[in-house]
Amino acid sequence: MRHLFFSASLLLVLFFFVPALSLAQIMGTDRENIFEEDNDKVKEARDKQYEEKLKVDGLPSEELQFNSPTIEYDKNTNELKGSGGVILSRAGTQLQCDTAYYNQETKDVRVEGQLLYSWPQGRISAQQGDLSLKTETGEFSGSEVVLDDSLFRIKSEKLFKDSETEYRMYDAGFSSCDCKDGGWPWSIDCDKARMEEEGYAHTYNTTLKLYDIPIFYSPYLFFPVKKERQSGLLAPTYGYSSQDGVQYRQPIFLVLNEHSDVNVSPFVETDTRYGSQFDLRAAFSKYHQSETKFLYSDDTWRNGDLRGTNVDGLFDPTFDDQRYGVYHKQLWRTESGFDFPTTFVADI
């Protein structure tokens, strides 16, 4: 009878979930943001402002464009010196600074004062820097990096751009916060880091800070620096109790597609049980989401011990060692805010 009820529960879940998944729309989820600055529309408007500021007249050219109110030429060093506000651009890259020395032979640039270096995939602002427009490499001090294909903003006391996509950083910090005042409510700070665009960051002597208060330390940490969600291991939970023994749970996050994901969490309690939990989430449209949980637990390690459970008055006081659970929630809502939640729960 229990198996029949469990099968019926699964059919009911699949009846609601699978047809909706096949009709999934392109629209994303309607996320609630803690900070107004993190709103997508606000970010898009701000990015457009940056793009307008960084525009140069004319189409991108392989030839260098050197614009400055004052330009001097040193024949001995074959250098152009621009001052009073300089803009150098070449093949989609652009440098803005107060004063610059450009070597016409090596294509290297020495900068005096603050600078803003931009390219199609991002930008670097810094207090000081030297770079090569030819190889798109450079060395920067007191810098901040913004990459269009990453959720993170990066600050570094010393930054080396080793290639078009590779970076080395010293005394650096990472955060996805984009607050108007420039503050970071949370950050990942490290002594040293290596990073690749649309890849991963590898950090050393790493501290996770919340409002500048250290809450976690690791000698080494790596994480994706991409906009898209990534499958991988999440932080485990572990502990010990005299009743359950050693406890360990390891969540594994899997991205199914742009609108759905699953979290698989195998667990063990060495004196009680072992099993796994599956959490499946899907956003079919801006107004239609679902959440489904499956739980399996093998309780044979407890040897039938009730451990204080009150079974008085129960028709059948025995408990099955093989335990199953199903939870499903389906939510529909209209643009005006009216919602229609549906929930199904079964403990078998």
C-alpha positions in Angstrom: 0.0 0.0 0.0 2.9 2.4 0.8 4.6 1.7 -2.5 1.3 2.4 -4.3 0.9 5.7 -2.5 4.5 6.7 -3.3 3.9 5.8 -7.0 0.8 7.9 -7.0 2.7 10.8 -5.4 5.4 10.7 -8.1 2.8 10.7 -10.9 1.1 13.7 -9.4 4.4 15.6 -9.2 5.3 14.7 -12.7 1.8 15.6 -13.9 2.4 19.2 -12.7 6.1 19.5 -13.4 6.9 17.9 -16.7 4.3 19.6 -18.9 5.2 22.9 -17.5 8.9 22.3 -18.1 8.2 21.5 -21.8 6.4 24.8 -22.1 9.2 26.8 -20.4 9.4 30.4 -21.6 12.4 32.5 -22.3 11.6 35.0 -19.6 13.8 34.9 -16.5 12.8 34.9 -12.9 11.5 38.0 -11.1 14.2 38.2 -8.5 13.9 40.5 -5.4 17.1 42.5 -5.0 18.4 43.6 -1.6 20.2 46.6 -3.1 18.6 48.9 -5.7 22.0 49.3 -7.3 22.0 45.6 -8.2 18.8 45.9 -10.2 19.4 44.7 -13.8 17.8 47.9 -15.3 20.0 50.1 -13.1 23.1 48.2 -14.2 22.2 48.4 -17.8 21.6 52.2 -17.6 25.0 52.6 -15.8 26.8 50.4 -18.4 25.3 52.6 -21.2 26.6 55.7 -19.5 30.1 54.1 -19.4 29.9 53.2 -23.1 28.9 56.7 -24.0 31.8 58.1 -22.1 34.2 55.6 -23.7 33.1 56.2 -27.3 35.6 57.5 -29.8 34.6 59.2 -33.0 35.0 57.0 -36.1 35.2 53.2 -36.5 37.8 51.0 -34.6 41.0 51.1 -36.5 44.3 49.2 -36.3 46.0 52.6 -36.5 46.6 54.5 -33.3 44.5 57.5 -32.6 46.4 59.9 -30.3 44.2 62.8 -29.1 45.4 65.4 -26.6 45.2 69.2 -26.2 49.0 69.3 -26.1 51.3 66.9 -28.0 55.1 66.9 -27.9 57.5 64.7 -29.9 60.9 63.5 -28.6 63.1 62.5 -31.5 65.7 60.8 -29.3 63.3 58.4 -27.6 60.8 58.3 -30.5 58.0 59.1 -28.0 54.9 61.2 -28.2 53.9 63.0 -25.0 50.3 64.0 -24.5 49.1 66.1 -21.5 46.0 67.9 -20.3 43.7 65.0 -20.9 44.8 62.2 -23.3 42.8 59.6 -25.3 44.6 56.8 -27.1 42.6 54.2 -29.0 43.5 51.3 -31.2 41.5 48.3 -32.6 38.7 48.6 -30.0 40.9 49.4 -27.0 41.1 52.8 -25.4 43.2 54.6 -22.8 42.2 57.8 -21.0 44.6 59.6 -18.7 46.0 62.9 -17.7 49.5 62.5 -19.2 50.9 59.7 -21.4 54.2 58.9 -23.1 53.7 56.7 -26.2 56.7 54.9 -27.8 55.9 54.6 -31.5 58.3 51.7 -32.0 57.3 49.4 -29.1 53.7 50.6 -28.8 54.2 50.8 -25.0 52.6 53.6 -23.0 53.8 55.1 -19.7 51.0 56.9 -17.8 51.3 59.7 -15.2 48.2 60.1 -13.0 44.9 58.3 -13.0 43.9 56.2 -16.0 41.0 54.4 -17.4 41.8 51.5 -19.8 38.9 49.9 -21.6 38.3 47.2 -24.2 35.2 45.4 -25.5 35.0 43.0 -22.6 35.8 45.2 -19.7 37.8 48.1 -18.2 40.5 48.9 -15.7 40.7 52.1 -13.7 44.0 52.7 -11.8 46.0 55.3 -10.0 49.1 54.5 -12.1 50.0 52.1 -14.9 52.2 51.1 -17.8 50.8 49.1 -20.7 51.2 47.9 -24.2 48.5 48.6 -26.7 49.9 46.1 -29.1 49.7 43.0 -26.8 46.9 44.4 -24.5 49.1 43.7 -21.4 50.1 46.0 -18.6 51.0 46.7 -15.0 48.7 48.8 -12.8 48.7 50.1 -9.2 45.6 50.9 -7.1 43.3 49.4 -9.7 39.7 48.3 -10.1 38.6 45.8 -12.8 35.2 45.4 -14.2 34.6 42.5 -16.7 31.3 42.5 -18.6 31.2 38.6 -18.6 31.6 38.3 -14.9 29.5 39.1 -11.8 32.5 40.2 -9.9 34.2 43.6 -9.5 37.9 43.3 -8.5 40.2 45.7 -6.6 43.9 45.1 -6.4 46.9 47.1 -5.1 49.1 45.5 -7.8 47.6 44.1 -11.0 49.3 42.5 -13.9 47.4 41.9 -17.1 49.5 39.1 -18.6 47.4 38.5 -21.8 44.1 39.4 -23.3 42.3 37.1 -20.7 44.8 36.3 -17.9 45.6 38.4 -14.7 47.8 38.2 -11.7 46.8 40.2 -8.6 48.3 41.1 -5.2 46.4 42.3 -2.2 43.2 41.9 -4.0 39.4 41.7 -3.3 36.4 40.3 -5.2 32.8 41.2 -4.8 29.6 41.2 -6.8 28.3 44.3 -5.1 27.8 47.3 -7.3 26.8 50.0 -4.8 26.8 53.7 -5.8 29.0 54.7 -2.8 31.6 52.2 -3.9 31.3 50.2 -0.7 31.3 46.4 -0.5 28.9 44.8 2.1 30.8 41.5 1.4 34.0 40.6 -0.3 36.6 37.8 -0.9 40.0 39.2 0.0 43.4 37.6 -0.6 47.1 38.2 -0.7 47.5 36.8 -4.2 45.3 35.7 -7.0 45.3 34.3 -10.6 42.3 34.8 -12.8 41.2 34.1 -16.4 38.2 35.8 -18.1 35.2 33.5 -18.5 37.1 31.1 -16.3 38.1 30.8 -12.7 39.9 32.8 -10.0 42.5 31.1 -7.8 43.1 32.9 -4.5 45.7 32.4 -1.8 45.5 33.3 1.9 41.8 34.1 1.4 39.4 35.7 3.8 35.6 36.0 3.3 34.4 39.3 4.9 31.0 40.6 5.8 30.9 44.4 6.3 34.7 44.2 6.6 34.5 41.6 9.4 36.4 38.3 8.7 34.0 35.3 8.9 36.0 32.6 7.0 39.6 31.8 6.1 41.1 29.4 3.6 44.8 29.1 2.5 43.5 28.4 -1.0 40.2 29.0 -2.8 39.0 28.9 -6.4 35.6 30.0 -7.8 34.1 30.8 -11.3 34.1 34.4 -12.4 31.3 34.1 -14.9 27.8 35.4 -15.2 26.3 31.9 -15.9 25.7 29.6 -12.9 28.2 26.8 -12.7 27.7 23.2 -11.5 30.0 22.1 -8.6 30.3 21.3 -4.9 28.7 23.6 -2.3 30.0 24.1 1.2 29.4 20.9 3.3 27.8 20.7 6.7 29.2 18.4 9.4 29.0 17.8 13.1 28.9 15.2 15.8 26.4 14.1 18.5 26.3 11.3 21.0 23.0 10.1 19.6 23.7 10.2 15.8 27.4 10.0 15.7 29.4 11.7 13.0 27.2 13.8 10.7 28.2 14.9 7.1 26.1 16.4 4.3 27.7 17.3 0.9 25.5 19.4 -1.4 26.2 19.1 -5.2 24.8 21.8 -7.4 23.9 20.9 -11.0 22.8 23.4 -13.6 20.2 21.8 -15.9 19.6 24.8 -18.2 19.0 28.5 -18.0 15.8 28.1 -16.0 16.2 25.1 -13.8 18.7 23.4 -11.5 19.0 20.6 -9.0 20.8 20.3 -5.7 21.8 16.7 -4.7 22.7 16.3 -1.1 23.9 12.8 0.1 24.2 12.6 3.9 25.3 10.2 6.6 24.9 10.0 10.3 27.1 7.1 11.4 24.8 5.9 14.3 21.5 6.5 12.7 21.0 6.8 8.9 22.3 7.5 5.4 20.6 8.7 2.3 20.2 11.6 -0.1 17.9 14.6 -0.8 17.1 16.1 -4.2 16.0 19.7 -4.6 14.7 20.6 -8.0 13.9 24.2 -8.9 12.5 25.6 -12.1 11.4 29.0 -13.3 9.1 28.5 -16.4 8.3 32.2 -16.7 8.3 35.4 -14.8 5.1 34.4 -13.1 5.4 30.6 -12.9 7.9 28.7 -10.7 8.0 25.3 -9.0 10.1 23.6 -6.3 10.3 19.8 -5.8 12.1 17.9 -3.1 12.7 14.1 -2.9 14.1 12.5 0.2 15.4 9.0 0.8 16.7 7.8 4.2 17.9 4.3 5.3 17.5 4.2 9.1 18.6 0.6 9.7 21.6 1.9 11.7 19.3 3.0 14.5 18.2 -0.7 15.0 14.6 0.2 15.7 15.5 2.5 18.6 12.7 5.1 19.0 15.0 7.5 20.9 12.3 9.2 22.8 9.7 9.3 20.0 6.2 9.1 21.6 4.1 6.4 19.9 1.2 6.3 22.3 -2.1 6.1 20.6 -0.6 5.2 17.2 -2.4 2.3 15.4 1.0 1.0 14.1 3.9 2.2 16.3 6.6 0.6 14.2 8.7 2.7 11.8 10.0 1.5 8.4 13.8 1.6 8.0 13.4 2.7 4.4 11.9 6.2 4.5 10.8 8.4 1.5 9.5 11.9 1.4 8.1 14.1 -1.4 7.4 17.8 -1.4 6.2 19.8 -4.4 5.2 23.5 -4.6 3.8 25.1 -7.8 3.3 28.9 -7.9 1.3 30.9 -10.5 0.8 34.6 -10.2 -0.5 37.4 -12.4 1.2 40.6 -13.3 -1.1 42.5 -10.9 0.3 40.4 -8.0 -2.4 37.8 -7.4 -0.9 34.4 -6.8 -2.1 30.8 -6.7 0.2 28.6 -4.8 -0.2 24.8 -4.8 1.6 22.5 -2.4 1.8 18.7 -2.1 3.6 16.9 0.8 3.9 13.1 1.4 6.0 11.3 4.1 6.0 7.6 3.2 
